[in-house]
Amino acid sequence: MIYILLGVVVFFCILLLVGTLINSKFKLAIIKIEKAEEDIDIYLQKKFDLLSRAKAIVIKELKLESFLPEIDQNFSEISNFSENDILRKAYNDLLKTMDDHDKLLKSEALVSILEDLDQNEEDIVGAIKFYNDTVVDYNELVISFPSLILAFFKRYKKKDFYNNEKREMHNILS
């Protein structure tokens, strides 16, 4: 009888230990995802500010009435995923406009902003890669046994990726 009771106690201790380890993995992944989201927010805000400054210079230099109208919208109502897509399109439009108008390259302020935008783009790509890699780890915890049991009780859901390539790769591996 004592061996059965001891066996049950050991079983529950092991179960508690495994549950604690899995919970720690979830919490670490969530902290990493939140950090990556904060970094992406900062980089997207910086990109928006740089594009706004570049927009003003291009309008003045080319005497345009409108340029990059997509960045005039209120970004507080949309997700970072959509904001990233809109700002990427605006960035590409700025680059195309600069290629089409050589006189813009004579503006030192605009060239300086373009250099800052290039660095910012690298920062965004790095932050998105970190976010996507962390989401892969998190989503694997959500769908794999035994961590899916804890995910069910804590109502953890799979998170979205920043690009379709990572999502398709994860779906193939799952």
N, C-alpha and C positions, 0 to 999 in steps of 0.2 A: 504494500500500500504506500509506504514511504517513497519507494522508487517511482511510482506513478505520479505522486504529488510533486516530487523533485523534477521529474520529466516535464510536467506541465509548467512549472515555474521557469525552468530553463527555456522551454519553448516560447513562453510569453516574453522573457527577457530578450531572446534573440529577435522576436517579432518587433519588440519595442526599439531595439537597436537598429534594425533594418529600416523601420519607419522613420526614425530620427535622421538617419543618413540620407534617405530619399528626400525628406523634408528640407534638409540642408542643401541638397543639390537644387531643389526647386527655388529656394530662397536666393541662392547664389545666382542662378540663371535670371531670376526676376530683377535682382539688383543690377546685373550687367545690362539687361535690356533697358531698364530705366535710365541708366547712365548713357547708353548709346543714344536713346531718344533725346535726352537733354543735349548731348553734343550735336546731334543732327539739328535740333531746334536752333541752337546757337549759330551753326554754320549756315542754315537756311536764312536766318535773320540777317546775317552778315552779307550773304549773297543778294538778298533783296535790297539792302542798303546800297551796296556797290552798284547794282543794276539801276537803281533809282538815280544815283549820282551820274552814271554813264548816260542814262536817258536824257537828263537835263543838258549835258554837254552836246550830245548828238543833235538834239532838237535845236539848240542854239547854233551850232556849226552848220548844219544843213538847212536851217530855216524851215523846219517841218512843223506842222500843226500837231501831229500825233506820232508817237513812236513807242513801241512796246506797251500797247494798251492793256495787255494781260496782267501787268504788275500793278495796275491801278485798283484791282479788286481787293476786298477785305479777306485776308488770309486767315483770320481768326476763326472763320466758320468752316474751314476745310481741313482735311487731314494732312499730315506731313507728306504722305504718299502723293497726294494731288498737288500740294505746294511744290514739292520737288520736281514733278513733271512740268508744271507751269514755268518755274524758274529755269529749268533746263532748256525749255523751248525759247524763252526770252534770251538766255545766254547765247544760244545758237543763232538767233535772229541778230543779236548785237554783233557777233563775229562775222556773219554774212554781210551786214551793213558796212562794217569796217573794211571788209575785202572789196566791196563795191565802190567805196569812196576813199581813195588814197589820202585825201586831205585830212581825214580823221586821224591818221597815223602821225600827223604833225603835232597834234595836241598832246603835250606831255602829261597833262592831267588824265586824259583818257587812256593813254598808254600805261600810266601808273595804275589806274583802276583795273585795266585789263590784266596786268600782272597779279594784282591782288585777287582778281576773279579766278585766274588760273590756279593760284595756290589754294584758294577756297574750294575750288572744284576737287582738287586732290584730297583736301581734308574731308569733304563730303563723301567722296568715294570710299575713303578709309573708314569713316564712321558707319557708313551703310554696310560695308563688308563685315565689320565687327558686329553690327546689329544682326545681320542675316546669319552669321556663323553662330551667334548666341541663340537665335531663334531656332536654328536647327537642333541644337542641344536641348533646348526647352521642349520643343515639339516631340522630340524622341522620348523624353521623360513622360510626356502626356499620353503617348500611345503605346509605350512598352510596359510589359509586366515586370515587376510588381508595382512600379511607380504609378501605373494608370489607376490603381485602386485609390491611392492617396489623391491623385488628380481628380478623380470622380467626387470624393468626399469634400475636397476643398474647392471644387468647381473651377479648376484650372482648364482653360480652353486653349486650343492651338492658336498661335499668333500668325499674322500675315508677314510675308517677306516684302522687301522693297522692290524686287524685280522678279519676273516670271521664271527666269533661268534657274534660280535657287529653288523656287517652289516646285518646278518640274523635276529637278534632280532629287528633292526630298521625297516627292510622291513616288518616284521610281524605286528609291531605296526603302521605302516603308512597306 
